Amino acid sequence: EFTYAINDDNRPNPEEYKQWIKLEDIDKALDNFYWYDRDVFKLYYYEGNTLSGLAKKTGISRNSLFTTIDKVREQLKELLDE
């Protein structure tokens, strides 16, 4: 039988844990978004793209990308009460 001992070496610090939970909540919420909105948001935030870089990669206008990302960010704030 496997037992797992929790000690100070493997316990996440409270701030890291809160951040991890927050990211998990964002991921779960994004699962319910329209695929385009979700994918643009993830490409921007998760892959660290700039708006200009993402526009160049995708061929989607910078303005359209900004509008989508901003809309998703606002919806996530509402859903997650932030």
N, C-alpha and C positions, 0 to 999 in steps of 0.2 A: 504494500500500500504506500502510495506517495503522500508525503506530508510537506507542506510548504511553510517555512518559518518566515514570519515578517519581522524584519529588524530595521534599524536605521539605515543600513546600506542599500536596501531595496525598496524602501518606502518613498513614494514620490513626495516632493515637498508640496504643501497645500496649494500654492499658486500654480505650479505646473499641473497639478491634478485638476484644478478648476478650469484651466485653459484647455486641457484635454477633453473634459466633459463638454465644454462649450463648443469645441470643434466637432465632437460627436453629435451634438444637438443640431448644429448647422448642417452636417452631412445628412442626417435623418430628414430634416425639413426640406433640403434640396431634392431629395428623392421624389417629392410630390410636385415639383415644379415642371413646367413645360420643358422638354428636352433642350431646346435652343437656349432658353434663359439659363438653365442649370449648367450647360456645357460652356457657355460664354463666361459665366461667373467663375467656374472652376479653372478655365484656361487663364483667366486674369489673376485670380488669387492663388490658386494652388501651384501654378507653374511659374508665378512671378513675372508674368509678361507686363510690359507697359502697354498703354492703349495704342500708341503708334506701332509698336512691334507686333501686337496682336492684329492690328488692321492690315499690316503688311503681310503677315502670315496667312490670314484668312480671306483677304480681299473684301472684308466688310468695312464700311466706313468707320472712322474713329468716332464720329458723332453717334452713330447707331450703337456701337459697342458701349459707349459711355452711358447712353440712355438705358440700355438693357441692364448693365451692371448696377447702375444707380437704382433702378426699379427693384431689382432682386435684393439689393442691400436694404432698401426701405421695407420690403415685404418681410425679410428675415427679422428686422428689428421689431416689427409688429408681432410676428409669430412668436418670437422668443422674449417678448416683453422687455426690450432694452431701449 
